[in-house]
Amino acid sequence: MNARSIIGAAVAALAIATAIPAGAHGPGDVVTPHFEQAIPNIPGKTLTAMIVDYPPGGASAPHRHADRSFIFAYVLSGEIESKVNDGPTQIYRAGESWHEPPAANHLVSRNASKTKPAKLLAVFVADSDETALTTPTE
């Protein structure tokens, strides 16, 4: 890996670590960076994985994803209720997944249960210089 890739990955990790927990997600979820790596055969793109833990009844604030990021979401445990753009509100159970297109508006993202926790793996493929993969919406 060259110095530019290392610096780009470090800057992206710092941006993710500071932007996502503070701005895009609300009380009721905990976002933990899990993995980040520049994609060597796609210059300028980085793969980033995050774990989102929802306590019973927990939810993320409505948010928008970066203009040039593709998201794959996989439910690790529990049930997640999700609504992206003008699509239907759906409940995904452990082992189920969905994807979100670039610039998606994630209007609903919450634990579908009021009594059991839920956990989600979110994988982003985004521009390496993207400063915020997720930003809150009103």
C-alpha positions as CSV (number, residue, x, y, z in Angstrom):
1,M,0.0,0.0,0.0
2,N,1.4,3.4,-0.9
3,A,1.6,6.5,1.4
4,R,-1.3,8.2,-0.4
5,S,-3.6,5.1,0.3
6,I,-2.5,5.0,4.0
7,I,-3.1,8.7,4.5
8,G,-6.5,8.6,2.6
9,A,-7.6,5.6,4.8
10,A,-6.5,7.4,7.9
11,V,-8.4,10.6,7.0
12,A,-11.5,8.6,6.1
13,A,-11.4,6.6,9.4
14,L,-11.1,9.8,11.4
15,A,-13.9,11.4,9.5
16,I,-16.1,8.4,10.0
17,A,-15.2,8.0,13.7
18,T,-16.1,11.6,14.4
19,A,-19.0,12.3,12.0
20,I,-21.2,9.2,12.3
21,P,-21.6,8.8,16.1
22,A,-22.0,12.6,16.7
23,G,-24.2,13.7,13.8
24,A,-26.0,11.0,12.0
25,H,-27.2,8.7,14.6
26,G,-29.4,9.6,17.6
27,P,-29.9,8.3,21.0
28,G,-30.7,4.7,20.9
29,D,-28.0,3.4,18.7
30,V,-24.3,2.9,19.0
31,V,-22.2,2.9,15.8
32,T,-18.8,1.2,16.0
33,P,-16.3,1.4,13.1
34,H,-15.3,-2.2,12.4
35,F,-13.2,-2.3,9.2
36,E,-11.8,0.1,6.6
37,Q,-9.6,-0.6,3.6
38,A,-8.9,1.1,0.3
39,I,-10.0,-1.0,-2.6
40,P,-6.7,-1.6,-4.5
41,N,-8.2,-2.4,-7.9
42,I,-10.7,0.6,-7.7
43,P,-8.5,3.7,-7.2
44,G,-10.2,6.3,-5.0
45,K,-12.7,3.9,-3.4
46,T,-12.7,2.6,0.2
47,L,-14.7,-0.2,1.8
48,T,-15.9,0.6,5.3
49,A,-17.8,-1.6,7.6
50,M,-19.7,-0.5,10.7
51,I,-21.6,-2.3,13.4
52,V,-24.8,-0.5,14.5
53,D,-26.2,-1.8,17.9
54,Y,-29.8,-0.9,18.8
55,P,-31.1,-1.4,22.3
56,P,-34.7,-2.4,22.6
57,G,-36.8,0.4,21.0
58,G,-33.6,2.1,19.8
59,A,-33.5,4.1,16.6
60,S,-31.1,6.1,14.4
61,A,-32.1,9.7,13.5
62,P,-33.2,10.1,9.9
63,H,-30.1,10.6,7.8
64,R,-28.7,10.9,4.2
65,H,-25.8,8.9,2.8
66,A,-23.0,10.4,0.8
67,D,-23.6,11.2,-2.9
68,R,-21.1,8.6,-4.1
69,S,-21.5,5.8,-1.6
70,F,-23.2,2.4,-2.0
71,I,-24.4,0.7,1.1
72,F,-25.1,-3.0,1.9
73,A,-26.9,-3.7,5.2
74,Y,-27.0,-7.1,6.9
75,V,-29.0,-7.8,10.1
76,L,-26.7,-9.7,12.5
77,S,-29.3,-10.2,15.2
78,G,-32.8,-9.1,16.1
79,E,-35.1,-7.3,13.7
80,I,-34.5,-3.9,12.0
81,E,-37.2,-1.7,10.6
82,S,-36.0,0.4,7.6
83,K,-37.3,2.8,5.1
84,V,-35.1,4.2,2.3
85,N,-36.1,7.0,0.0
86,D,-39.7,6.5,-1.2
87,G,-39.6,2.7,-0.7
88,P,-41.8,0.8,1.7
89,T,-41.1,0.5,5.4
90,Q,-39.8,-3.1,5.8
91,I,-38.7,-5.3,8.7
92,Y,-35.6,-7.3,8.2
93,R,-34.7,-10.2,10.4
94,A,-31.3,-11.8,11.3
95,G,-29.7,-13.1,8.2
96,E,-31.6,-10.8,5.8
97,S,-30.1,-7.8,3.9
98,W,-30.8,-4.9,1.7
99,H,-28.8,-2.2,-0.2
100,E,-29.1,1.5,-0.5
101,P,-28.2,3.5,-3.6
102,P,-25.8,6.6,-3.5
103,A,-27.4,9.7,-1.9
104,A,-30.1,7.6,-0.3
105,N,-32.3,9.2,2.4
106,H,-32.7,6.7,5.2
107,L,-35.9,7.9,6.8
108,V,-36.4,5.0,9.2
109,S,-33.8,2.8,10.8
110,R,-34.7,1.3,14.1
111,N,-35.0,-1.8,16.2
112,A,-38.4,-3.3,15.5
113,S,-38.5,-4.8,19.0
114,K,-39.2,-2.9,22.2
115,T,-37.9,-5.8,24.3
116,K,-34.9,-7.3,22.5
117,P,-31.7,-5.7,21.1
118,A,-30.8,-5.7,17.4
119,K,-27.5,-5.5,15.5
120,L,-26.8,-4.4,12.0
121,L,-23.6,-4.5,9.8
122,A,-23.5,-1.6,7.4
123,V,-20.9,-1.8,4.6
124,F,-20.1,1.3,2.5
125,V,-18.3,1.5,-0.8
126,A,-17.5,5.2,-1.1
127,D,-15.0,7.7,-2.4
128,S,-11.9,7.6,-0.3
129,D,-11.9,11.3,0.2
130,E,-15.5,11.4,1.4
131,T,-15.6,13.4,4.7
132,A,-19.0,12.2,5.9
133,L,-20.7,9.0,4.9
134,T,-23.8,9.9,6.8
135,T,-25.4,13.2,7.7
136,P,-28.5,14.0,9.7
137,T,-31.7,15.2,7.9
138,E,-34.6,17.1,9.3
